Amino acid sequence: MSDSDLEEPSPYVTLISSDGYTFQITREAAMVSGTLKGMLNTSFQESSTSTIKLHELDSQLLEKVVEYLYYNLKYKDNVNIPEFDIPTEMALELLVAADFLDV
């Protein structure tokens, strides 16, 4: 085993939108998504670089997804969960993104 095989994964993950914007989030937040979790826990390149290019999501959509990942972490064990605000014009795209990201 090389030293790189023994390295702990970065505590942060970089998500890159289709229009080139980057979002650095905690690995814990990324793990809310089944898709991102799968990419980060396997032998995909994303696992070693902690960088994931999401060609399907533009920056506005990815920003809302990131907001939801943190919202999910914050309220996952709460009984009284406040409503997550979803702009009407973004609802269908977010539904497709949520399905793709398994959240």
TAQUI-V647441 format. One record per backbone hydrogen bond with DSSP energy under -0.5 kcal/mol. NH is the residue of the N-H (numbers start at 1). CO is the residue of the C=O. If there is no record, write none. Layout:
BEGIN
nh->[NH NH]
co->[CO CO]
END
This chain:
BEGIN
nh->[5 6 6 7 7 13 14 15 15 16 17 18 20 23 25 25 27 30 31 32 33 34 34 35 37 38 39 40 41 42 47 48 48 49 50 52 54 54 55 57 62 63 64 65 66 67 68 69 70 71 72 73 74 75 76 76 78 81 82 85 90 91 91 94 95 96 97 98 99 100 101 102 102 103]
co->[2 2 3 3 4 25 50 13 23 52 21 57 17 15 13 23 11 26 27 29 30 32 102 101 33 34 35 36 37 39 44 44 45 45 46 14 16 52 53 54 58 59 60 61 62 63 64 65 66 67 68 69 70 71 72 73 75 79 80 83 87 87 88 90 91 92 93 94 95 96 97 98 99 98]
END
